[in-house]
Structures are given as C-alpha cells and as structure tokens.
Amino acid sequence: MPVMPAHASSTAAIPFEQPAAAPMAGSTGGLLVATVLLGAAFVVLWWLRRRGFGGVPATGAAERGGDSRLTVAQRLRLGPTCSAFVVHDGDTRLLIVESRYGVHVSSLSPTEPAP
C-alpha cells in the first residue's frame, strides 16, 4: 500500500452517491393491505359470534323466528374441568355433566312407582 506524504493533497472530488429516497407508495400500499386484512378479521369474528362460535352464545332461535324450548335452569361448577347443568326441554328435565373425560346425560324426570 503506497504511503502518501503529509503535505501532498489530492484535489480530486470524493465520489458521493445520494441514497435513493424510500418510495411512499410502497409504505402506503402496505398500510392499506394491513387495514383491509384487519377489517376482514373483524368481520369474520363478528360473523362467528353471531353463529355462536368461540364460547359466545348465539342469538336465541326464538328471536330468529324458530321454536326454542331448551333452557338452562342451573349451572354448577364442580371443579376446574367439570360442570353440571340442569336443562329443561319442555316438560323434560335433564342433568348434563361435562368433564374432560366426556359428557354424561341423565333424565331428572321422576320415575313411576313400581306396582
């Protein structure tokens, strides 16, 4: 590597290149795509909520013009993964026990006495 003397100076210009400006259209387009995707996600969540998915109960069938006789009379939490429900379906009463091992359904209707 050649060593230049301290008194020698170069009069040649130093090459300099200006960085290209970032195009605003690219960032605006990305923002538009993100906004559209976020809006679509909210529409899908709203539609799923109306259908009763995601743990949110749907609008009752009676409000939509259907016949809804099934009602939950009582809910009892038996543990962190076990719940019991008393459900009325017209004149029939059911006990539904839900646990991580499955769902058990029993009738709570009184049995007729044996003759």
N, C-alpha and C positions, 0 to 999 in steps of 0.2 A: 504494500500500500504506500503510495507516494506521500511524502510529508511536504506540506506547503509552508513556506516561510511566513512568519507572523506579519510581515509588512506587505505581503502580496495580497491584494483583494481582487475579487472577481466582480466584474461589472455586469455579468450576465444575470438576467432575472431568474428568480427561483420559480420553477414551474408550480402553478397552483390551480387546482380544479375546484370549482364550486360544487358542493354536494347538490344533487338533484332534489328539488322540493317534493315533499310527500304529496301525492295527489289526494285532494279532499274527497273526490268521488268514491274512492275505494273505501274510506272510513265511513262515509255516509251510507254507502250500499250495505256494508256490514251491519251498521246500526239499524237499517231498515229491515234486513233479514232477521236480526235478533228480535226486533219488535214484533214482526209477523209471527215468528215461532212462539214467542211468549204469549201473544194473543191467542194463538191456536191451542196452546196448552191450557189456558184458562177456559176456553170454550169446551174442550174435551172434559175437563174436570167438572164444569157446570153440568154438562150432559150426563156424566156418570153419576153425579149427585142426584139428579132428577130421577135416574133409573134405580137408585138405591144401592149403588156400589160404594165401597170404601167405608163401610160402617155407618153411613148416614142414612137414616130411614127415608124411603121414598114417600111421596105424597100418597095418601091412602086411596085405595081403589074406589071407595065411596065418593071421594071428591072428584074422581075422574069419570064417574058415571057407572062404575061397576058395583057388584054386591060384595061388601066386605063384612063378614060376620066374625072373623078371627080377631080376638083381642087378648092382649097380655094383661092378666089381672094382677100378677105379682111376680117380682123377680127377687131372688135371694142369692147373694154371693156366698158360696160355701168355702171357697179358697181362692188362691191366686189363679188357678186354672179350672175351676169348677163353679158352675152356676145352675140354679134350679129356677124354672119358670112354671107358673100356673097359667094355662091358656084356656080361654073359653071359645068354643066354636058353636054358637047357638046354645043348645041345651047340654052339650058335651063339655066336660072339664077334663083337661089333660095335664099331667105333670111331665115336664120335659127337663131332663138333667143332662147338661152338657159338660164334658170334661175333655182332657187331652186324649183320653182313651176312646172316646166316642160319644154318641148321643143315645140316650135311653128315653123311651116314651111309654108312659103308663096312664091308664084311664083312672080318673078320680070319681067316676060315677059310682054311686052306691050299688052294691050287688044285691040281688033279691035273696031273701032268706030261704034256706032250704026247707022243703015241706016236711 
